[in-house]
Amino acid sequence: MIITQSKLASSSRAHIVTGVRENGYGSGRNAARSLPFAKAFQDLWHGWRYHRELWLAIGWYDIRKRYRRSVLGPFWITISLGTLIAALGFLYAPLMGGNVDHYLPFVAFGFIGWQFISQLVIDSCNVFIANGPIIQQLKAPLSVYIYEIIWKNLLILAHNLLIYVFIVLIFDLRPSWATLLVVPGIALVCINGVSVGMLLGTLWSRFRDLRTIVATIIQMTFLLTPILWQPEQLPGREVLVVFNPFYYFVEIIREPLLGSAPSPGVWTVALVITLAGLSVAVPLFSRFHERIAYWV
């Protein structure tokens, strides 16, 4: 389906207004006051249930708009990432004392996972600010904008997974049943994307310096996450891995792509981090839900 800019703008606003009126978004505000965290869950439900077509269309449109007059379109993202992976793989393999056949897939799949996770975090900071004019004019679920960035990054991830296909063919890797575990791994990252969007999106709406701080932390964390290096290459410094939350989410994507199942410990820590993130994000989002429209 081809969506023009004017058609998208008009249909999107009409769809929101129709969804607000027909589906009664905001009608349970009195009940939400009496139930803890009800505003967050109500917003997430209405954004998913009644406005799904909206954020699916907008996410796809954003990708198309960015590469509107490009011949290869969003595949430029894949080409750029693939070129970077190839350069780093062949350069760092001798330095890390590894074989290119083993080291390059490790780096490639780690980069694919890192790109997806880190971009979700960075986009989450700006999720409400970027949509400020719409938020101020229309009473719609704020979760619509969170779902949009998750969907948009999923589309980019789908393009980047073409690198996986090339590496499997070039290095004669054999996918196994464990490769299917990448699906729940990506799903768990998306759930964390929702909590990060509620948390960082709300905080940055109030404190505008947050995105710069988060971007700096992301750059530092990249160097501290086993992407270009492997944990066993730093004996005695396991703390860099154990207390690095990004490591666990990169692993639940990278290990299945390599054909092996992540350890139960990795899954356990990733689930604990997910629950901890939701336990912080949901009450914060519920408490300041009504103020976000004034802050943006």
HELIX and SHEET records of a PDB file:
HELIX    1   1 GLN A    5  ASN A   23  1                                  19    
HELIX    2   2 ARG A   29  SER A   34  1                                   6    
HELIX    3   3 ALA A   38  ARG A   49  1                                  12    
HELIX    4   4 ARG A   52  ARG A   66  1                                  15    
HELIX    5   5 PHE A   75  LEU A   95  1                                  21    
HELIX    6   6 VAL A  100  CYS A  125  1                                  26    
HELIX    7   7 GLY A  132  GLN A  137  1                                   6    
HELIX    8   8 SER A  143  ILE A  170  1                                  28    
HELIX    9   9 TRP A  177  LEU A  181  5                                   5    
HELIX   10  10 VAL A  182  ARG A  206  1                                  25    
HELIX   11  11 LEU A  210  LEU A  224  1                                  15    
HELIX   12  12 PRO A  231  GLN A  233  5                                   3    
HELIX   13  13 VAL A  239  VAL A  242  1                                   4    
HELIX   14  14 PRO A  245  LEU A  258  1                                  14    
HELIX   15  15 PRO A  264  PHE A  288  1                                  25    
HELIX   16  16 HIS A  289  ARG A  291  5                                   3    
HELIX   17  17 ILE A  292  TRP A  295  1                                   4    
END                                                                             
